[in-house]
């Protein structure tokens, strides 16, 4: 029998002993839960106690036992709750014998509640001298070793609950993430935007250029798609209906590659603002990003992808055509596929190692290849700023620029060498929209999996009249940039292969 098996058997034995004594090791509630406080509050409230001074007040806390050690008549427990941890002291002569007896049956990993007097130990640590102990959940499996931790990244993400227990920094990420989305929601709500909910299952995957997930709807006997945008076409229909400002916070799904910045299942926010254009959108988005980042981090400065970012700086505007010409010497409106492919191959091995740094399919449409050129150029830009002047071929739903009809009124937020937000003046000309959908359909028939589908229902809605508008979308990738971590690290439960599959593949290797 291995060490872990012995621990499990010992803990099961304790569970049975507790039951024999009439103690439920898994009670339905903590009777004192309404009076409990956070460990952090106790540490702050009693910080001015003198060494070895004991308060006459009682405090109640509950949490997980992270460590247990005994020294003769004195025993210590490190108790962890959501806001931090506190030391519990069990002392013969001070702690009732009944409590000391029950103490012997708790283990690291157990969830307990205690009532006791705050005190400051000889070492100057604010602690709780325990008078009453309540076992709330007996753990059977031992926690990972504090120093060895979880074995690898896959195990951390698969057993995220353990990752959060063992790592305060990970726990803090998801507290900040709640603040992030709450700040964005509050920002828009305060400015008169109406929060809406639109369908996740759609007849056609519209609102973006991406590869959808498909499934079958049994009740209606039809094939449907998981949405690839957060209600873009639906929210525009609401603009047709007369709502002037809407937004939705929800999940979207794209059946594409997975890397440090992309996942197939992500949280995203999109807003639509009637009677405004992309210039109005840039002003609002800059204001929103500053407020959200300040609320989440307490500062406008952070690092991402090796770039130092300060949102308090002037937000620049970067022109798509100009930047590519400066970085690659290619004029995107005069070039052809042959020249672009040659340049992409040159960029792919720019470091001289022969290792591909930029992968691409030479069969792609010219403008998809141009977009790859831009993706190389953007890596050098720290931001903050907006990319403008994108070609109409890359954004089928954006309004053409009156100054240059080859381009659209689009803006993308550039931070840390990447795009973390996309918006534009919405195309509301139904004839132009229908022609662009037809062009997208031709790309799809030629094999482009990301080509947008022809949504006849949306075109029909536009024919009734949609006011000029600005739309914008931002995903949780922005939050991962703020944390300076891969996006999967910032998803509380990312999708993983089943553990048995992982084990089989490792054995094959």
QUIWOCOR-V226910 format. One record per residue. N is the residue number from 1. PHI is phi in degrees with one decimal (NA if undefined). OMEGA is omega in whole degrees, -180 to 180 (NA if undefined). Layout:
<<N:PHI:OMEGA> <N:PHI:OMEGA>>
This chain:
<<1:NA:-180> <2:-74.7:-178> <3:-59.1:-179> <4:-66.3:179> <5:-62.7:178> <6:-63.2:180> <7:-61.4:-180> <8:-61.6:-180> <9:-62.8:180> <10:-64.1:-178> <11:-71.1:177> <12:-62.8:177> <13:-61.9:179> <14:-64.7:178> <15:-60.3:180> <16:-65.5:178> <17:-63.4:179> <18:-61.2:180> <19:-62.8:179> <20:-63.7:179> <21:-85.4:178> <22:83.0:180> <23:-105.0:178> <24:-79.2:180> <25:-73.6:178> <26:-137.0:-177> <27:-64.3:-177> <28:-72.2:-180> <29:-159.7:172> <30:-99.4:-172> <31:-58.5:-178> <32:-100.9:-171> <33:-62.9:-179> <34:-72.0:-179> <35:-103.7:-176> <36:-73.9:178> <37:-129.6:179> <38:-85.2:178> <39:-56.6:-179> <40:-59.8:-180> <41:-64.5:179> <42:-66.1:-180> <43:-60.6:-180> <44:-75.0:-175> <45:-65.6:-175> <46:-111.8:-177> <47:-63.7:-176> <48:-93.0:175> <49:-60.3:176> <50:-81.6:179> <51:-57.4:-179> <52:66.8:174> <53:-84.8:-179> <54:-120.6:177> <55:-74.5:176> <56:-82.4:180> <57:-75.0:175> <58:-108.4:174> <59:-127.9:-178> <60:-124.0:176> <61:-133.3:176> <62:-144.4:-180> <63:172.8:-176> <64:-101.5:176> <65:-74.4:-179> <66:-98.7:-179> <67:-157.7:180> <68:-139.7:179> <69:-147.2:-177> <70:-128.3:176> <71:-135.8:180> <72:65.4:-177> <73:-82.2:-175> <74:-123.4:177> <75:-130.8:-178> <76:-129.5:176> <77:-132.0:171> <78:-95.2:-178> <79:-105.6:-179> <80:-113.4:172> <81:-124.3:-175> <82:-61.8:-173> <83:-98.3:-180> <84:148.8:178> <85:-148.3:-180> <86:-145.0:178> <87:-86.3:174> <88:-103.0:180> <89:-117.2:174> <90:-113.7:-173> <91:-128.7:178> <92:-61.6:-178> <93:95.6:178> <94:-110.1:178> <95:-89.9:-180> <96:-54.8:-178> <97:-59.2:179> <98:-60.5:179> <99:-69.3:179> <100:-63.6:179> <101:-65.3:179> <102:-67.8:180> <103:-57.1:-178> <104:-64.2:-177> <105:-98.5:177> <106:-97.0:-179> <107:-133.9:173> <108:-58.6:-177> <109:103.5:179> <110:-65.4:173> <111:-104.5:-175> <112:-133.3:170> <113:-123.2:180> <114:-139.5:172> <115:-126.3:-178> <116:-166.8:-179> <117:-97.8:174> <118:-63.1:180> <119:-149.1:175> <120:-116.0:-176> <121:-75.3:179> <122:-58.9:-180> <123:-84.4:177> <124:85.5:-178> <125:-95.8:175> <126:-66.8:-176> <127:-136.9:177> <128:-120.3:177> <129:-79.3:-167> <130:-77.2:174> <131:-110.1:-180> <132:-129.1:-179> <133:-128.0:179> <134:-128.2:175> <135:-82.8:-176> <136:-105.7:176> <137:-156.1:175> <138:-86.2:177> <139:-85.7:179> <140:-104.1:178> <141:-85.1:179> <142:-73.6:175> <143:-67.1:175> <144:-59.7:177> <145:-58.8:-176> <146:-57.0:-176> <147:-89.5:-179> <148:-74.5:179> <149:64.5:177> <150:-78.1:-168> <151:-66.5:-178> <152:-149.7:-176> <153:-62.8:179> <154:-60.6:-180> <155:-68.0:178> <156:-59.5:-177> <157:-74.6:179> <158:-69.6:179> <159:-109.2:-174> <160:-58.5:179> <161:-58.1:177> <162:-72.2:178> <163:-58.9:179> <164:-68.9:180> <165:-60.4:-172> <166:-86.6:-173> <167:-130.8:-180> <168:-62.6:-180> <169:-64.0:178> <170:-66.2:178> <171:-57.8:-177> <172:-67.3:-180> <173:-55.9:-174> <174:-81.4:170> <175:-70.8:178> <176:-67.1:-179> <177:-64.0:176> <178:-63.3:178> <179:-63.1:-179> <180:-58.6:-178> <181:-70.7:179> <182:-63.6:180> <183:-64.8:-180> <184:-69.3:178> <185:-61.8:-179> <186:-63.9:-180> <187:-57.7:-177> <188:-72.7:-180> <189:-61.0:180> <190:-63.1:-178> <191:-101.2:172> <192:86.2:177> <193:-80.6:180> <194:-95.3:178> <195:-78.7:-178> <196:-127.9:175> <197:-127.3:-178> <198:-119.9:-174> <199:-61.8:173> <200:-93.1:175> <201:-90.5:-176> <202:-131.2:176> <203:-70.2:177> <204:-137.9:-177> <205:-86.5:-177> <206:-118.5:175> <207:98.8:180> <208:-166.3:174> <209:-100.0:-177> <210:-161.0:179> <211:-88.8:-176> <212:-88.0:166> <213:-87.5:178> <214:-120.7:178> <215:-152.5:-180> <216:-117.3:178> <217:-93.6:-174> <218:-65.3:-175> <219:-62.7:180> <220:-96.1:-180> <221:52.0:177> <222:-146.7:177> <223:-81.4:-180> <224:-131.8:-178> <225:-124.9:168> <226:-76.6:-172> <227:-61.5:179> <228:-107.0:172> <229:-140.1:180> <230:-94.7:172> <231:70.4:-177> <232:-56.6:-176> <233:-69.0:177> <234:-66.8:-179> <235:-66.6:176> <236:-67.7:175> <237:-63.8:176> <238:-69.1:173> <239:-65.3:175> <240:-58.6:-178> <241:-69.6:178> <242:117.4:174> <243:-73.5:-173> <244:-94.6:-179> <245:-139.8:178> <246:-135.4:171> <247:-152.0:175> <248:-138.5:174> <249:-113.7:-178> <250:-168.3:-176> <251:-102.6:172> <252:-131.6:-168> <253:-135.8:-180> <254:-133.0:-174> <255:-85.3:-173> <256:-131.4:-177> <257:-66.6:-179> <258:-124.0:177> <259:-149.5:-175> <260:-62.4:-176> <261:-114.0:-174> <262:-131.2:171> <263:-133.3:-179> <264:-81.8:-174> <265:-127.6:-173> <266:-132.9:177> <267:-92.6:-171> <268:-147.1:174> <269:-124.9:174> <270:-129.3:174> <271:-125.8:178> <272:-133.4:-168> <273:-129.0:-178> <274:-68.9:177> <275:71.4:178> <276:-116.4:176> <277:-125.4:-174> <278:-66.3:177> <279:-68.7:174> <280:-61.6:-179> <281:-61.8:180> <282:-61.3:180> <283:-64.4:-179> <284:-66.3:-177> <285:-67.2:177> <286:-59.7:178> <287:-62.6:-178> <288:-65.6:-179> <289:-60.9:-180> <290:-63.0:-178> <291:-66.8:-177> <292:-67.4:-180> <293:-65.6:178> <294:-63.7:179> <295:-65.4:-175> <296:-83.6:-174> <297:-103.5:-176> <298:80.5:-180> <299:-154.6:176> <300:-98.0:-177> <301:-110.7:174> <302:-159.9:178> <303:-115.0:178> <304:-155.1:177> <305:54.5:-180> <306:82.0:179> <307:-105.9:172> <308:-92.1:-173> <309:-119.3:177> <310:-131.9:-178> <311:-69.5:178> <312:-78.3:178> <313:-73.3:176> <314:-64.5:178> <315:-83.8:-178> <316:-81.9:172> <317:-120.1:-177> <318:-112.5:-179> <319:-88.8:-176> <320:-54.3:-177> <321:-62.4:-176> <322:-65.0:-178> <323:-62.7:-180> <324:-63.5:180> <325:-65.1:180> <326:-65.3:-175> <327:-83.8:-172> <328:-120.7:-177> <329:68.0:-179> <330:-105.9:174> <331:-90.9:-171> <332:-64.4:-178> <333:-91.8:179> <334:-114.0:-175> <335:-82.6:174> <336:-131.2:-177> <337:-58.1:-177> <338:-59.9:-179> <339:-68.6:-180> <340:-64.3:-179> <341:-62.0:178> <342:-60.0:-179> <343:-67.6:179> <344:-61.7:178> <345:-65.8:176> <346:-65.0:-180> <347:-68.9:-177> <348:-63.3:-179> <349:-125.2:-174> <350:-63.7:-178> <351:-79.8:177> <352:82.5:-177> <353:-84.2:-176> <354:84.4:180> <355:-77.8:-178> <356:-69.0:178> <357:-104.1:-178> <358:-144.4:-177> <359:-89.3:-179> <360:-160.3:177> <361:-102.7:-178> <362:-64.1:179> <363:-83.1:-179> <364:-63.5:174> <365:-60.0:-178> <366:-50.5:-174> <367:-74.6:172> <368:-66.1:178> <369:-68.3:175> <370:-60.4:179> <371:-61.3:176> <372:-67.1:175> <373:-59.8:179> <374:-61.8:-179> <375:-60.2:174> <376:-70.4:-176> <377:-63.4:-173> <378:-67.2:-177> <379:-60.6:-178> <380:-86.7:-172> <381:-99.2:179> <382:-80.5:-175> <383:78.8:5> <384:-79.1:178> <385:-178.7:-179> <386:-124.0:170> <387:-84.2:179> <388:-133.0:175> <389:78.3:-179> <390:-72.3:178> <391:-66.0:-178> <392:-61.8:-178> <393:-66.2:-177> <394:-93.2:-176> <395:-138.3:-174> <396:-65.9:-175> <397:-107.5:-176> <398:-98.2:180> <399:-73.4:177> <400:-66.0:175> <401:-76.0:177> <402:-69.3:-180> <403:-76.8:-178> <404:-148.4:-176> <405:-62.3:176> <406:-73.2:-173> <407:-117.7:178> <408:-118.7:177> <409:-85.3:-176> <410:-122.0:173> <411:-139.9:176> <412:-124.6:179> <413:-73.4:180> <414:-111.2:177> <415:-140.4:174> <416:56.1:177> <417:75.0:-178> <418:-147.5:178> <419:-94.7:-180> <420:-130.4:179> <421:145.0:-176> <422:-143.2:179> <423:-149.9:178> <424:-167.2:169> <425:-70.1:-173> <426:-72.9:176> <427:-71.0:179> <428:-121.3:174> <429:-88.4:-174> <430:-64.1:-180> <431:-71.0:177> <432:-60.5:-179> <433:-62.1:-179> <434:-64.1:179> <435:-65.2:180> <436:-68.8:176> <437:-61.0:179> <438:-63.4:177> <439:-63.7:178> <440:-64.7:179> <441:-63.3:178> <442:-63.7:177> <443:-63.7:179> <444:-63.4:179> <445:-65.8:178> <446:-85.1:175> <447:112.5:180> <448:-79.3:-176> <449:-69.8:-178> <450:-95.4:180> <451:-62.2:-177> <452:-81.0:-180> <453:-80.2:178> <454:-80.9:-179> <455:-96.5:-177> <456:-67.1:179> <457:-64.7:179> <458:-68.6:179> <459:-60.0:178> <460:-59.9:178> <461:-61.1:180> <462:-62.0:-178> <463:-67.2:174> <464:-80.1:176> <465:108.8:174> <466:-115.9:-179> <467:-65.1:173> <468:-55.8:-174> <469:-157.6:172> <470:-116.3:175> <471:-120.5:-178> <472:-151.7:177> <473:-135.8:177> <474:-141.5:-178> <475:-106.4:179> <476:-68.2:174> <477:-59.9:177> <478:-58.3:180> <479:-63.4:180> <480:-63.9:176> <481:-66.2:180> <482:-61.9:178> <483:-84.0:-177> <484:57.7:-179> <485:-137.1:173> <486:-57.0:-173> <487:-60.9:-179> <488:-64.4:178> <489:-69.6:-177> <490:-103.1:173> <491:-105.5:-171> <492:-63.2:177> <493:-133.0:180> <494:-67.2:179> <495:-65.9:-179> <496:-128.8:171> <497:-65.4:175> <498:-56.1:-175> <499:-57.5:-179> <500:-64.2:178> <501:-65.8:179> <502:-58.7:-179> <503:-63.0:180> <504:-60.8:-177> <505:-69.8:177> <506:-64.8:180> <507:-66.8:178> <508:-62.2:-179> <509:-69.7:NA>>
